[in-house]
Amino acid sequence: MRGLKAVFSALAVVCAVGLVAVDHAEAKRGMSIGSRGTRTIQAPATTPNAPTPAAPIQRTTTPSPASQATPNPSAARPAQPAGRPSMFGSGLGGSLMRGLLIGGLIGVLMGAGFGGLAGLLGLLVQGLLIALAVFLVVRLFRSRSATPAPAGAYGNARGYTPAGAPGGMSGGLSGGLGGALGGLSGGASPPAPVAPSPAARTAGPGRDELGLTPVDLDAFEHLLAEIHHAFGREDQATLKAHTTPEVFGYLADELRHNAEQGVRNTVEGVRMLQGDIAESWREGNRDYATVAMRYESRDTVVDRASGAFVSGDKTHPGETTEVWTFTRSRGGPWSLSSIQGA
């Protein structure tokens, strides 16, 4: 029995160490932080690279709509008491029936009996038939005058290529993000207009409204590698230069947490595998672009003092898909604005 207890105790220690190692290895990954302007609480448009909705942003300085919502005037208004139901119902029909009954009763009281009731009933039937005929004529006229909306009415007038269409960002990114997408804009010339498909007409916010160029796509790929490597080196100056103040604060918190745990998260060999433009848009003087990026990297955790290996894989790179949003002032450089797990 003592031998079994010793074995179980050893297994428990191993499991505990493994859990701690996994916690450190995943400390940087899986974060959903930052802001996407007015679309912070909205899930980015899905792409072939990230076909499921991205994880909602959990740490953000953007106020939620609930805290900004104004009271609904109708909510504070007391409910009007419901009227007493009538045996003849409400509306015009109920009013006519009540009037007819009252007229018949007056005829009885005046000694004429219900003789006038038949005349009133016939008049009522004639009126209903006339109303029905008018209704049918109006409906027939409306059905003939209605015209269907032209095909492509909701398409982009500039002929944008949605994510997943030929020439878009859904192809593999061998040789670099911008190089694989050189056909998106045909060099310096604008893309040729294409007939929007039904999916493009209903893409809604999943459009490249800014018309991103290969220069922008190269910048996104560069920022992906630069930010990861700077995080592994704990180079806060580089992180601050390539991220918004909000994202930099969250990454600095992660570095501080690793230091308190006596470990360091090294990231090497970051390489883009595939990327899709989820959406791009403009808000005032700022541009936003959300990109689903699948990349590989060697992500390990080492002891801070001795450099001894703690967890991860030093030889085989791991593969990760995340949704990154970049922002810039118009004409300025791109900076990382948010990270979401895919």
Contacts in CASP RR format, 6 or more apart in sequence:
PFRMAT RR
TARGET T0000
AUTHOR 0000-0000-0000
METHOD contacts of the structure
MODEL  1
MRGLKAVFSALAVVCAVGLVAVDHAEAKRGMSIGSRGTRTIQAPATTPNA
PTPAAPIQRTTTPSPASQATPNPSAARPAQPAGRPSMFGSGLGGSLMRGL
LIGGLIGVLMGAGFGGLAGLLGLLVQGLLIALAVFLVVRLFRSRSATPAP
AGAYGNARGYTPAGAPGGMSGGLSGGLGGALGGLSGGASPPAPVAPSPAA
RTAGPGRDELGLTPVDLDAFEHLLAEIHHAFGREDQATLKAHTTPEVFGY
LADELRHNAEQGVRNTVEGVRMLQGDIAESWREGNRDYATVAMRYESRDT
VVDRASGAFVSGDKTHPGETTEVWTFTRSRGGPWSLSSIQGA
18 311 0 8 1.000
21 301 0 8 1.000
21 310 0 8 1.000
21 311 0 8 1.000
21 312 0 8 1.000
22 311 0 8 1.000
24 258 0 8 1.000
24 261 0 8 1.000
24 263 0 8 1.000
24 265 0 8 1.000
24 301 0 8 1.000
24 310 0 8 1.000
24 311 0 8 1.000
25 265 0 8 1.000
25 299 0 8 1.000
25 300 0 8 1.000
25 301 0 8 1.000
25 311 0 8 1.000
25 312 0 8 1.000
27 254 0 8 1.000
27 257 0 8 1.000
27 258 0 8 1.000
27 265 0 8 1.000
28 231 0 8 1.000
28 254 0 8 1.000
28 265 0 8 1.000
28 267 0 8 1.000
28 299 0 8 1.000
29 299 0 8 1.000
29 320 0 8 1.000
29 322 0 8 1.000
30 55 0 8 1.000
30 322 0 8 1.000
30 339 0 8 1.000
30 341 0 8 1.000
31 59 0 8 1.000
31 250 0 8 1.000
31 254 0 8 1.000
31 339 0 8 1.000
31 341 0 8 1.000
32 54 0 8 1.000
32 55 0 8 1.000
32 56 0 8 1.000
32 57 0 8 1.000
32 58 0 8 1.000
32 59 0 8 1.000
32 338 0 8 1.000
32 339 0 8 1.000
32 340 0 8 1.000
32 341 0 8 1.000
33 57 0 8 1.000
33 58 0 8 1.000
33 59 0 8 1.000
33 60 0 8 1.000
33 246 0 8 1.000
33 247 0 8 1.000
33 250 0 8 1.000
33 338 0 8 1.000
33 339 0 8 1.000
34 40 0 8 1.000
34 57 0 8 1.000
34 59 0 8 1.000
34 60 0 8 1.000
34 61 0 8 1.000
34 62 0 8 1.000
34 244 0 8 1.000
34 246 0 8 1.000
34 247 0 8 1.000
34 250 0 8 1.000
34 337 0 8 1.000
34 338 0 8 1.000
34 339 0 8 1.000
35 57 0 8 1.000
35 60 0 8 1.000
35 61 0 8 1.000
35 62 0 8 1.000
35 244 0 8 1.000
35 246 0 8 1.000
35 337 0 8 1.000
35 338 0 8 1.000
36 42 0 8 1.000
36 44 0 8 1.000
36 57 0 8 1.000
36 62 0 8 1.000
36 288 0 8 1.000
36 290 0 8 1.000
36 325 0 8 1.000
36 337 0 8 1.000
36 338 0 8 1.000
37 62 0 8 1.000
37 283 0 8 1.000
37 286 0 8 1.000
37 288 0 8 1.000
37 327 0 8 1.000
37 337 0 8 1.000
38 283 0 8 1.000
39 205 0 8 1.000
39 279 0 8 1.000
39 281 0 8 1.000
39 288 0 8 1.000
40 57 0 8 1.000
40 60 0 8 1.000
40 62 0 8 1.000
40 338 0 8 1.000
41 56 0 8 1.000
41 57 0 8 1.000
41 62 0 8 1.000
41 64 0 8 1.000
41 65 0 8 1.000
42 205 0 8 1.000
43 53 0 8 1.000
43 54 0 8 1.000
43 56 0 8 1.000
44 53 0 8 1.000
44 54 0 8 1.000
44 206 0 8 1.000
44 278 0 8 1.000
44 279 0 8 1.000
44 290 0 8 1.000
44 292 0 8 1.000
44 323 0 8 1.000
44 325 0 8 1.000
44 340 0 8 1.000
45 163 0 8 1.000
45 203 0 8 1.000
45 204 0 8 1.000
45 205 0 8 1.000
45 206 0 8 1.000
45 278 0 8 1.000
45 279 0 8 1.000
45 290 0 8 1.000
46 52 0 8 1.000
46 53 0 8 1.000
46 278 0 8 1.000
47 163 0 8 1.000
47 164 0 8 1.000
47 169 0 8 1.000
47 170 0 8 1.000
47 275 0 8 1.000
47 276 0 8 1.000
47 277 0 8 1.000
47 278 0 8 1.000
47 292 0 8 1.000
48 163 0 8 1.000
48 164 0 8 1.000
48 170 0 8 1.000
48 276 0 8 1.000
49 163 0 8 1.000
49 169 0 8 1.000
49 170 0 8 1.000
49 274 0 8 1.000
49 275 0 8 1.000
49 276 0 8 1.000
49 292 0 8 1.000
49 293 0 8 1.000
49 294 0 8 1.000
49 321 0 8 1.000
49 342 0 8 1.000
50 276 0 8 1.000
50 278 0 8 1.000
50 292 0 8 1.000
50 321 0 8 1.000
50 323 0 8 1.000
50 342 0 8 1.000
52 342 0 8 1.000
54 292 0 8 1.000
54 323 0 8 1.000
54 340 0 8 1.000
54 341 0 8 1.000
54 342 0 8 1.000
55 340 0 8 1.000
55 341 0 8 1.000
55 342 0 8 1.000
56 340 0 8 1.000
57 338 0 8 1.000
57 340 0 8 1.000
59 250 0 8 1.000
60 246 0 8 1.000
60 338 0 8 1.000
61 246 0 8 1.000
86 94 0 8 1.000
86 98 0 8 1.000
88 94 0 8 1.000
88 97 0 8 1.000
88 98 0 8 1.000
96 124 0 8 1.000
100 117 0 8 1.000
100 120 0 8 1.000
100 121 0 8 1.000
100 124 0 8 1.000
103 117 0 8 1.000
103 120 0 8 1.000
104 113 0 8 1.000
104 114 0 8 1.000
104 116 0 8 1.000
104 117 0 8 1.000
104 120 0 8 1.000
107 113 0 8 1.000
107 114 0 8 1.000
107 115 0 8 1.000
107 116 0 8 1.000
108 114 0 8 1.000
152 195 0 8 1.000
152 196 0 8 1.000
152 201 0 8 1.000
153 201 0 8 1.000
154 196 0 8 1.000
154 201 0 8 1.000
154 202 0 8 1.000
155 196 0 8 1.000
155 200 0 8 1.000
155 201 0 8 1.000
156 196 0 8 1.000
156 200 0 8 1.000
156 207 0 8 1.000
158 190 0 8 1.000
158 191 0 8 1.000
158 193 0 8 1.000
158 211 0 8 1.000
159 191 0 8 1.000
159 193 0 8 1.000
159 194 0 8 1.000
159 196 0 8 1.000
160 191 0 8 1.000
160 200 0 8 1.000
160 207 0 8 1.000
160 208 0 8 1.000
160 209 0 8 1.000
160 211 0 8 1.000
161 167 0 8 1.000
161 168 0 8 1.000
161 184 0 8 1.000
161 191 0 8 1.000
161 194 0 8 1.000
161 208 0 8 1.000
162 168 0 8 1.000
162 197 0 8 1.000
162 199 0 8 1.000
162 200 0 8 1.000
162 203 0 8 1.000
162 206 0 8 1.000
162 207 0 8 1.000
162 208 0 8 1.000
163 169 0 8 1.000
163 170 0 8 1.000
163 206 0 8 1.000
163 276 0 8 1.000
163 277 0 8 1.000
163 278 0 8 1.000
164 170 0 8 1.000
164 171 0 8 1.000
164 276 0 8 1.000
165 194 0 8 1.000
165 197 0 8 1.000
165 200 0 8 1.000
167 181 0 8 1.000
167 183 0 8 1.000
167 184 0 8 1.000
168 181 0 8 1.000
168 184 0 8 1.000
168 276 0 8 1.000
168 277 0 8 1.000
169 177 0 8 1.000
169 181 0 8 1.000
169 184 0 8 1.000
169 217 0 8 1.000
169 275 0 8 1.000
169 276 0 8 1.000
169 277 0 8 1.000
169 291 0 8 1.000
170 274 0 8 1.000
170 275 0 8 1.000
170 276 0 8 1.000
171 180 0 8 1.000
171 274 0 8 1.000
171 275 0 8 1.000
172 180 0 8 1.000
172 273 0 8 1.000
172 274 0 8 1.000
172 275 0 8 1.000
173 179 0 8 1.000
173 180 0 8 1.000
173 181 0 8 1.000
173 221 0 8 1.000
173 272 0 8 1.000
173 273 0 8 1.000
173 274 0 8 1.000
173 275 0 8 1.000
174 180 0 8 1.000
176 218 0 8 1.000
176 221 0 8 1.000
176 272 0 8 1.000
177 217 0 8 1.000
177 218 0 8 1.000
177 220 0 8 1.000
177 221 0 8 1.000
177 272 0 8 1.000
177 275 0 8 1.000
178 214 0 8 1.000
178 217 0 8 1.000
178 218 0 8 1.000
178 221 0 8 1.000
179 214 0 8 1.000
179 217 0 8 1.000
179 218 0 8 1.000
181 214 0 8 1.000
181 217 0 8 1.000
182 214 0 8 1.000
184 191 0 8 1.000
184 212 0 8 1.000
184 213 0 8 1.000
184 214 0 8 1.000
184 217 0 8 1.000
185 191 0 8 1.000
185 211 0 8 1.000
185 213 0 8 1.000
185 214 0 8 1.000
187 214 0 8 1.000
205 279 0 8 1.000
205 281 0 8 1.000
206 278 0 8 1.000
206 279 0 8 1.000
207 279 0 8 1.000
207 280 0 8 1.000
208 277 0 8 1.000
208 279 0 8 1.000
208 280 0 8 1.000
209 279 0 8 1.000
209 280 0 8 1.000
209 281 0 8 1.000
209 282 0 8 1.000
210 216 0 8 1.000
210 280 0 8 1.000
210 281 0 8 1.000
210 282 0 8 1.000
210 287 0 8 1.000
210 289 0 8 1.000
211 280 0 8 1.000
212 277 0 8 1.000
212 280 0 8 1.000
212 289 0 8 1.000
216 289 0 8 1.000
216 334 0 8 1.000
219 326 0 8 1.000
219 333 0 8 1.000
219 334 0 8 1.000
220 289 0 8 1.000
220 291 0 8 1.000
220 293 0 8 1.000
220 324 0 8 1.000
220 326 0 8 1.000
220 334 0 8 1.000
221 272 0 8 1.000
223 242 0 8 1.000
223 324 0 8 1.000
223 326 0 8 1.000
223 334 0 8 1.000
223 335 0 8 1.000
223 336 0 8 1.000
224 270 0 8 1.000
224 272 0 8 1.000
224 293 0 8 1.000
224 295 0 8 1.000
224 324 0 8 1.000
225 269 0 8 1.000
225 270 0 8 1.000
225 271 0 8 1.000
225 272 0 8 1.000
226 238 0 8 1.000
226 242 0 8 1.000
227 238 0 8 1.000
227 239 0 8 1.000
227 242 0 8 1.000
227 243 0 8 1.000
227 336 0 8 1.000
228 267 0 8 1.000
228 270 0 8 1.000
228 297 0 8 1.000
229 235 0 8 1.000
229 267 0 8 1.000
229 268 0 8 1.000
229 270 0 8 1.000
230 236 0 8 1.000
230 238 0 8 1.000
230 239 0 8 1.000
230 242 0 8 1.000
231 239 0 8 1.000
231 251 0 8 1.000
231 254 0 8 1.000
231 255 0 8 1.000
231 265 0 8 1.000
231 267 0 8 1.000
232 264 0 8 1.000
232 265 0 8 1.000
232 266 0 8 1.000
232 267 0 8 1.000
234 255 0 8 1.000
234 264 0 8 1.000
236 248 0 8 1.000
236 252 0 8 1.000
236 255 0 8 1.000
239 248 0 8 1.000
239 251 0 8 1.000
239 252 0 8 1.000
240 248 0 8 1.000
242 335 0 8 1.000
242 336 0 8 1.000
243 251 0 8 1.000
243 335 0 8 1.000
243 336 0 8 1.000
243 337 0 8 1.000
244 327 0 8 1.000
244 335 0 8 1.000
244 336 0 8 1.000
244 337 0 8 1.000
246 337 0 8 1.000
247 336 0 8 1.000
247 337 0 8 1.000
247 338 0 8 1.000
247 339 0 8 1.000
254 265 0 8 1.000
258 264 0 8 1.000
258 265 0 8 1.000
258 304 0 8 1.000
259 304 0 8 1.000
262 303 0 8 1.000
262 304 0 8 1.000
262 305 0 8 1.000
263 301 0 8 1.000
263 302 0 8 1.000
263 303 0 8 1.000
263 304 0 8 1.000
263 310 0 8 1.000
264 301 0 8 1.000
264 302 0 8 1.000
264 303 0 8 1.000
264 304 0 8 1.000
264 307 0 8 1.000
265 299 0 8 1.000
265 300 0 8 1.000
265 301 0 8 1.000
266 298 0 8 1.000
266 299 0 8 1.000
266 300 0 8 1.000
266 301 0 8 1.000
266 302 0 8 1.000
267 297 0 8 1.000
267 298 0 8 1.000
267 299 0 8 1.000
268 297 0 8 1.000
268 298 0 8 1.000
269 296 0 8 1.000
269 297 0 8 1.000
269 298 0 8 1.000
269 317 0 8 1.000
270 295 0 8 1.000
270 296 0 8 1.000
270 297 0 8 1.000
271 295 0 8 1.000
271 296 0 8 1.000
271 297 0 8 1.000
271 317 0 8 1.000
272 293 0 8 1.000
272 294 0 8 1.000
272 295 0 8 1.000
273 294 0 8 1.000
273 295 0 8 1.000
273 296 0 8 1.000
273 319 0 8 1.000
274 293 0 8 1.000
274 294 0 8 1.000
275 291 0 8 1.000
275 292 0 8 1.000
275 293 0 8 1.000
275 294 0 8 1.000
276 291 0 8 1.000
276 292 0 8 1.000
277 289 0 8 1.000
277 290 0 8 1.000
277 291 0 8 1.000
278 290 0 8 1.000
278 291 0 8 1.000
278 292 0 8 1.000
278 323 0 8 1.000
279 289 0 8 1.000
279 290 0 8 1.000
280 287 0 8 1.000
280 288 0 8 1.000
280 289 0 8 1.000
280 290 0 8 1.000
281 287 0 8 1.000
281 288 0 8 1.000
282 288 0 8 1.000
282 330 0 8 1.000
285 329 0 8 1.000
285 330 0 8 1.000
286 327 0 8 1.000
286 328 0 8 1.000
286 329 0 8 1.000
286 330 0 8 1.000
287 327 0 8 1.000
287 328 0 8 1.000
287 329 0 8 1.000
287 330 0 8 1.000
288 325 0 8 1.000
288 326 0 8 1.000
288 327 0 8 1.000
288 337 0 8 1.000
289 325 0 8 1.000
289 326 0 8 1.000
289 327 0 8 1.000
289 334 0 8 1.000
290 323 0 8 1.000
290 324 0 8 1.000
290 325 0 8 1.000
290 326 0 8 1.000
291 323 0 8 1.000
291 324 0 8 1.000
291 325 0 8 1.000
291 326 0 8 1.000
292 321 0 8 1.000
292 322 0 8 1.000
292 323 0 8 1.000
292 342 0 8 1.000
293 321 0 8 1.000
293 322 0 8 1.000
293 323 0 8 1.000
293 324 0 8 1.000
294 319 0 8 1.000
294 320 0 8 1.000
294 321 0 8 1.000
295 319 0 8 1.000
295 320 0 8 1.000
295 321 0 8 1.000
295 322 0 8 1.000
296 317 0 8 1.000
296 318 0 8 1.000
296 319 0 8 1.000
296 320 0 8 1.000
297 317 0 8 1.000
297 318 0 8 1.000
297 320 0 8 1.000
298 313 0 8 1.000
298 314 0 8 1.000
298 315 0 8 1.000
298 316 0 8 1.000
298 317 0 8 1.000
298 318 0 8 1.000
299 312 0 8 1.000
299 313 0 8 1.000
299 318 0 8 1.000
300 309 0 8 1.000
300 310 0 8 1.000
300 311 0 8 1.000
300 312 0 8 1.000
300 313 0 8 1.000
300 314 0 8 1.000
301 310 0 8 1.000
301 311 0 8 1.000
301 312 0 8 1.000
302 308 0 8 1.000
302 309 0 8 1.000
302 310 0 8 1.000
303 309 0 8 1.000
303 310 0 8 1.000
321 341 0 8 1.000
321 342 0 8 1.000
322 339 0 8 1.000
322 340 0 8 1.000
322 341 0 8 1.000
322 342 0 8 1.000
323 339 0 8 1.000
323 340 0 8 1.000
323 341 0 8 1.000
323 342 0 8 1.000
324 336 0 8 1.000
324 338 0 8 1.000
324 339 0 8 1.000
324 340 0 8 1.000
325 336 0 8 1.000
325 337 0 8 1.000
325 338 0 8 1.000
325 339 0 8 1.000
325 340 0 8 1.000
326 334 0 8 1.000
326 335 0 8 1.000
326 336 0 8 1.000
326 337 0 8 1.000
327 334 0 8 1.000
327 335 0 8 1.000
327 337 0 8 1.000
328 334 0 8 1.000
328 335 0 8 1.000
END
